[in-house]
Amino acid sequence: MTVSTAITDIGSLVTNDPSLSSADNPLGTVRDAAVVIEGDRVVWTGASSKAPTTDNRVDAGGRALLPGFVDSHAHLVFAGDRAAEFAARMSGQPYAAGGIRTTVAATRAASDAELAGNLARLLAEARRQGTTTVEVKSGYGLTVHDEARALRIAAGQTPETTYLGAHVVAPEFADDPAGYVALVTGPMLDACAPHARWVDVFCEEGAFDGDQARAVLEAGAARGLTPRVHANQLGHGPGVRLAVELGAASADHCTHLTDADVDALASGQTVATLLPGAEFSTRAAYPDARRLLDAGATVALSTDCNPGSSYTSSMAFCVAVAVRDMGMTPDEAVRAATLGGARALRRTDVGTVAPGARADLHLLDAPTHVHLAYRPGVPLTAAVWQAGERVRPQYPAG
């Protein structure tokens, strides 16, 4: 029997429902609201005073409720620690893509149980902070066996899995990058495609150039995987425009953009996914979200959680940085961290609180979502529902 639950006395409900949104209310926010869930779905939203009778009732106590965060870019299947590398960067050493190889060595040496345990720990850590959907990439194995096992492990815990054999050239192929691309587009792809939804490539100096990236993405697409691209993080390059040309779901990082790159994102369907944790952790310049938003591009925020350049699972942190340093309003940042992430994953069932949506809900111990940026670093998550199941303990009384 399906059980129904009403969450009432919501002080501020962020719906992201286009039928409720307007220029004055871009998030479709409803005051003094209620939400009813049945099974794993939202079935009703409206005024708290009009909430229908249900099996269970939860009093939100005037707190804010929003969709669960959608983290559309994360690297969570890994072993090892790169704190020493971080400390060196903070002492002035520049960030470079080659640091990934340190994690590759540790990941190859780890057991399946160790990798699965670390993944579960990070997903639970994210969930405690209101994240209910997470994309997980491979990319720290760089052999046929290790990439395939990473994706098998990831697929056991999320449906959003990405084949990133083209993260960097494997150390064994340091003198033969063409040979490695042939491996990535051939035997490695054959082993990984059954466990992945997406194909990704790090299109950057020190990783893969435009021609190599195109070969990887087109091979993945031929096997039914939808492209995503690490693009324009460390400098100007072909990644963004290649992503738009090939119909990629997202171009991720987008730190260094020409006017042509911005125009391409604004005129295409590719989401610009911004990853402020990487700039924070590498002391690089932040991407200009204002420029993208004013041009009409769709923007997402994500953590880029990884052990080298952005070891955070906190979407709230990314929201705060985006507001403080990237030119976004609190409304825009919260939208990017919820609906924007859903669009980057081409999902219509998450990132919103509306009838028919998956019941992924994030209750804040605050009266409004603005507190995510207003009170940076403060743990504001009071309760979390994932697919209708309450996965976060009772929020504080009062």
N, C-alpha and C positions, 0 to 999 in steps of 0.2 A: 504494500500500500504506500502511495506517495504521500509524504508528510509536507504540510505547508507551514511556513513561518513568516510572520510579519515583523519587520523591523520598523518601529514607530518612533515618533518624536525625534526625527532627524532634523537638526537645525538647518543644515545646508546639504542638499543632495546634488552632486555633480552627475548628470546623466550622459553627457555627450550625445544626446538624442537630437538629431537635426530637426525634428518636428517641434522641439522646444527651444531651439537655439535662435538667436537674433544678434544683431550688431551690439545691442546693449547687454546681451546675455549669451556670450559665445559658447559657454559650456552647458547650456540648457539647464541651468541651476534651478532647483525647486526648493523653496523655503518651507519649514514646518512640514516635512514630507514623510512618507512611508514607502517601503518596498516590500513586496510579497514574493517569496520564492517557493517553488514547488519542485522537489527533486533537485535537479542541477540547473534549473532555469529561473529567470525572473519572469513573473507572470503578471505583475501589476505594479505601477508606481502612481503616486498622487499625493494629495493632501493627507496628512496624518489623521485628521479627524474623519476621513472617509475610508480609512483602511478596512477591508472586508474581514470577516471572522476567519481565523485560521487555527490550525492545531496548536501552534506555538506563537509566542509573542516575545520580542526582545525590545526593551526600551533603550534607545540610543542616548537618552539624556541630553538632547540638544546638540550632540556632536555632529561633525561633518562626515558624510559617507561619499565615497567616490569609487569608480571602477578599480579593480586590482591593477597594479602597474603591469605593463607589458614590456618586458626586457627583451628586445629583438636582436641583441648582439652580445654574446657571452662565450668565453672560452673556458669551460669548466672541467674538461676531462684532462687532467694533468697531475703530475707529482712534482714534489720539490718546492723550493723556496728561493726567491730572488731578492731578499731583503738587502743583501750586500750590494747588489746592482743599484737598487733604489738609493741607498746611502751614497754610493759613488756619484749618482746623478745629482743628488742634492749638494754634492761638493764640487760640481761643475763639469762632470763628464757628460757629453751629449748622448742622447738616445739614438740608437740605430737598430734596424730590423734584425741584425745578426744575433742579438741577445736571446732570441727565441730558441736557438740551438741548445742553450743551457737547460731549458725545460724539456727539450726533446730527449736529451740523455737521461734525465730523471724519469720521464714518462715511460720510455722504453724499458727501463729497469724495474718498473713497478708491476705488481700483480694486478690481475683483473679486479680482485676484491679491494685492493688499495685504491684503485682508480674509481670504482663504483662508490666506495665509502666516502671519498673526498667530494665526488659529485653530489651525493645525497646531502652531505654536510652543507655545501654551498647553496643548494636549492632550498634547504630548510632555513638557512640564514636569510636568504632573500625573501622567503615566504613570511618570516617573522616581521619583515619590514614592509609588507603589503604587496609584494610581487607575486602574481598568480600565474603568469605565463612567461616562460623563459626559452629562448632559442639557445641551443648548445652546438658548438662547432668542434670538429676534430682539428687536426693541424699540429699536434705535438708528438706524432708518431713518425710520420714521413716514410714509413715502409708500408707495403701492402698489408702485412699482418697487423701492424700497430694502428694504422688508420681505420681498418675495418673493425678491430676490436673496440676502438674508441667510439665509433658510431653505434655498434651493438650495445655498448654500455649506456650511451646517451639515450638511445631509443627506448631503453627500459624505463626511463624516467621522464621523458618529454617527447611529444610528437614532432617538435620543431628541431630537427637535426640537420646540420649542414656539413657537407663534405668539403674540407679545407686542406686537402693534400697539398695544394699550392699555397702554403703559408710562407715558407722560404724553401730554397733548394736544399735538399737533404745533404748532410755533410759528405756522404759517400759519393755524391755527384757534384762536388764543388768545382771540378774541372770539366764537367759535362752537363751544363744546365739543359741543353736540348734533350739529352738522354733522360733527365728527370722529368721534363715535361711529357715525354713519350710514356714514361711510367705512369704519371698522374692521369693522363688521358686514355691510358690503356688498361693494363692489369689492375692497377690500384682502383680506378673507376669501376671496373667490373666487380671488384670485391666490395666496394663501398656503396654503390648505387642502391642496392636493396634495402639499406638501412638509413637512407637520407631522403630528405625532401628538397634540399637546396644544394647548390654548388657555389663555392666562393673562391676568390683568389685575391692575394695581396699584390695589387698592381702598384708598384712603388720601386724607386731606385733602391737596389740592394735586395730586391725580391724578384718580381716578374715584370717584364716590360709589356707594352701594349699588345704586341703580336702574341707573346706567350700567354697573356691573360685571355685574349680572344680564343686561342686554341683550347684552353682549359674550359672556359664557359660554354663554348659551342659544343664541345664533347659532352659536357654534363647535360646540356639541354637536349642533346640527341638521345640521352638515356632517361629523359623525363624529369630531370632536376631543374628547378627554376633558379636563374642566376641571382647572386648578390655580389657586391664588389667592395673590398677594402680600397678606398679611392681617395687620393689627394690628401693623405695625412701629413707626409713629411715635406711635400713640395708640390708644385704644379706638375700635372701629368695627364695622361689620356684616360685615367680611370673613370671619372664621372661621365664623360661623354660616351665612353664605351658601354658603361652601365645603361645609360638611357637608350643607346642604339640597339642593344640586345634585349631590351625590355626587362632589365633586372628589377626585382622587387625593391631593392634599396641600394644606394651608394652610401657607404659608411665611412665616417670621419669628416670628409668635406671641409677640411680646414683651410686649404689653399685653393681658392676658386677664381677663375677668370670670369669676365662678364658672360662669355659664351657658355661656361659651365653652369652658371646660375640660370641663364636663359633656357638651357637644355633641361634642367631640373624643373623649372617652372612650366615648361610646355609639355613635358612628358608625364608618365605615370610612376616614375621611379621616385621613391621617398628618399629624402636627404636625412640620414640618421646621424645625429651628432653625439659624440662620445666625450663629454667634458672631463670624465675621470682620467682619460689619457693625457689631456693637456695639463691637468692639475699635477699628475704624477711625473710628467716629463718637463715641466716648466716651459712648455711650448705656448705659442699664441693660441687663444681660443678661437673656434670658428665663429663667424659672424651670422648668428641666427637671424638677426633683424634684417639683414640683406636678403636672405632667402625668403623669409616670410613676406616682406614687402613686395618681392617679385612674384609671389603666388605659389611658391613651392610648398609641398607637404613636408613637414619636419617631424622627425621622431627623436626622442632622447633615449639613450640606453647606457648601460654601465660599462660595456667592454670588459667585464670582469675577467681578469687574467693575471697570472702571477708576476708578469714583468712590467707592464706599462700602465695598469689600471686595476689594482687589486682591491676593488670595492664591489660589494653587491648591493649597495644602497642607491635605489632610484631616487629617494628623497634628497640625498646628497647631490645627485645630478640635477634635480630640479632647482635646488638652491643655487648651485653654481651657474646654471643657465640664466637664472634671473639676475644674479649679481654681476656676471662677467660676459654674457653673450647677447644681451639686448632683448631678452624675452620678458614679457609680463608674467606674473604668476599664473594667469589663466592659460596663456600660450604654453608655458612649460608643463603644466599639469596635463593639458590636452596632448602634448607631444609625448609624454610619458605613459599615456594610456591609449587614446585613440590613434595617435601617431604610430606607436609601436604595433598596434593591431594592423594598421594599413601596411606597415613595412613587412608584416608576415602574411598579408593578404587574408586577414581574418575578419569576418563580420560578426562573429559571436562573442568577441571579447573587446575590452576597451570602452564599453558602454554599459549603462544601467537602464535598460528598456525592456519591455515585454519581448520575450523570445531570446534574449541574450543569455549567455552562460552566467550563472550566479557567482561571479567573481567580484567580491566586494571588499572594500578597505575602509574600516571605520577609524577615524582619527580621534585622538584625545585632544580635540581642538574644535572650535566653533566653525572654522572655515578652512578650505584647502590652502589659503594664502599662508597659513602658519608653516607649511612645508618649507617656504623660503624665509618667512619672517623669523622662524626659530630654528636656524640651521644647526644640525648636529644633535638635536633633541629627539629622543625616540618617541614619536607621536603615534605609532600604530597601536590602536586599542583592541581591535578585533579584525580577523580576516576570515572570509568565506571563500572557498575554492570549489567551484562546481557544486555549490550549494551546501558543502560540508564545512562546518566551522572548524578551522584549523589553528586558530589563535585563541588562547584562554580568555576568560572573562576580563573585560576591561575594568579599570579602577572605578569604584563607586564615587559619587559626588559630582 
